[in-house]
Amino acid sequence: EMWQRILKADNNNNNKGLNMQQGPSLAMSSAPSLRLLLLALPGLALAAALEPEVASFSDTWGGKHSVVGFEPRGRSGLPVYIWLAGSGFTWHNWTTDRELLSRMAALGAVAGQCAYENWKYPLGGCSGFLDKAAPIFNSSDPQSCLARLCARPGADCTKGVAVHGFSQGAQLAALAKNFAPEVSAALVQGHGDNPNPFADLASCMDYSDASGKRNPLHGLDRRQVRSLVGEHDGTFSCCFNQPDDQCCWRKRSGRQQQTATTGYACPEGQYDCLQPDGSGWYVVSDGDANKTEGANHCFAWAGGCLPQPHDQWNPRYAGDCKWCLDSNLRWLHGAATRFSSERLAQAIVV
């Protein structure tokens, strides 16, 4: 009933420019020319176009790690967005990372990227991931990255907290709700529960536990999560439909991993399992990615996952499609606001 009240409230707001799947339009500015520029200009050009509307900031969390980002100028009461890059990614590159943060700030969020030891992959299964996620997201620790962002003058985390991660960053983001009740939506890319034959993370990453009950470590409702993975992601989508000994020795198929981690099941052979509200999962096909390497683990970026740096988007991902950058960020911002702790409290009181 509580969820129905929230969705009903969103329907009532349709005439105010809100969209259930995509959230508000990209630019919150009233300047039409700026809105057009935001859709057309990538990377540094985008940041330059945003200069009158958003300001950059830098801070530290945990006493040693950096957090950098963008936020709208002169505004308050804003939701927060956190971006966690993947294993081995260069810290805060000047193109794709800045574009993510700039776009989310333009949507009306305090947008920050949290540095973490992404050159180390957690050992010890779920306990290793939980231990690594805790200091990043623990909202009761004033030195956590999330708490530092929530403490910014323009931020109000009761308005929503959106978490976004790729690869290891996605796995950490998937656990954020355990440490911060304010977390209200997650966009996970290159994510699953069985990264290699010797690492089964089902007990913390899956939507339901082994008995079929809701997994308490998967704190977000399935309507609050969107997952994207490449068709030939050798880590999380190997043998998308059917596992075999050559490709997926001792591993679950990509379809099984996406179904298990999101709670949504779609017919065999179907790549698009996004729901009408934009949650769910989408397997990016080789045809979608349209690059020599195919739809690999790093489908969103140009080229392969190696060598570094990942400083250029795959042109297809930067285009206009339901699995593309703009669509993903607008869904994330809209879902984080829609399911914010403030909105939940209002639904309970009404």
C-alpha positions, 0 to 999 in steps of 0.5 A: 500500500505504501508503494502504491501511494508513492506511485499514485503521487507520481502520477499526480505529478505528471503535469509538473514535468515528472516521468516515471521511467526517466525522471525530470528532463536533463537540464534543470536550468530554464535556459533552452540553449543550455538544455540543447548544449547538455544533450550535444556536448560530451566531456570537457565541452559539457563541463564548460557549458555547465559553468554558469549553472554548476560549481565543482567541489572537492573534499576528503572522506575517511581522513584520507580518500578524495571525493570530488564532484559538481553541484548546482549553484545557489540551490539547497535541499538537493538529493545526492548522487555517488559514483564508484568507478570500476577496478583499476580505473584511473581516478577521476578522469577528465572526460567520462567521470566528469561528464557523469557528475556534470550531468547529475548536477544538471539534473539537480543533485549534489554529485560526487565521485568517491575514491576507494582502493579500487586496485584491490578486489575484496577477498573473503566473499560477501564479508570482504565486500561488506567490509569494504562498502561500510566505510564508504556508505555508513551514514552514521559515520560523519567521515564516510563518503556518503555522510560528507556529501550529505553534509554539503550545504546544498544537499538533503539526503532525505530527498534521495540518495542515488548510487551508481557503480561499475564492476567492483564499484557496482558490487559495492553500490549494491550493498549501500542500503545496508549502511545508509537507509537514505539510499533510494536507487541504484544503477549497477553496470557490469554486476552479478553474483558469480564473478568467477568459479571460486566467488559465489556472492549470492548470499549478499547480492541476490534479491531473494535468499536460498529459501525464496524470502527477501534477502536482507542484505539486498536492501533495495526493492527491485523497483529501485534497481536498474542493472546493465551488463554486456552480452560478452561480459566474461565476468557476469554474462558469460554464456548469457542464456545457457552455461557450458563448461567451455565458457562458464565453468562452475559459473551461473549464466548471465541470465541467471545472474541478472534474474537473481540479483534484480528479482526480475525474470524474463523469457529465455532469449530476451535481452531487454527486461526493463520494466515500465518504470525503468527498473530491471535489467538489460543485456547489451548485445553486440549489435547494441554496442557496435564496437570491435570488441563486442558488448564486453565488460566495458561496453559503455566505454570505447575499446576494451577493458585494457589498457587504461584509461577509460576516458572515452564513451562508446559512441553508441552508449553516448547516443539516444537509446533506452540503455544509454547514458542519458536514459540511465541517469534520468531514470536513476535521478527520478527513482532516487527522488521517487523512493526517497526517505522523505517520500516514504515518510509522507506515504506512511503518514498519509 
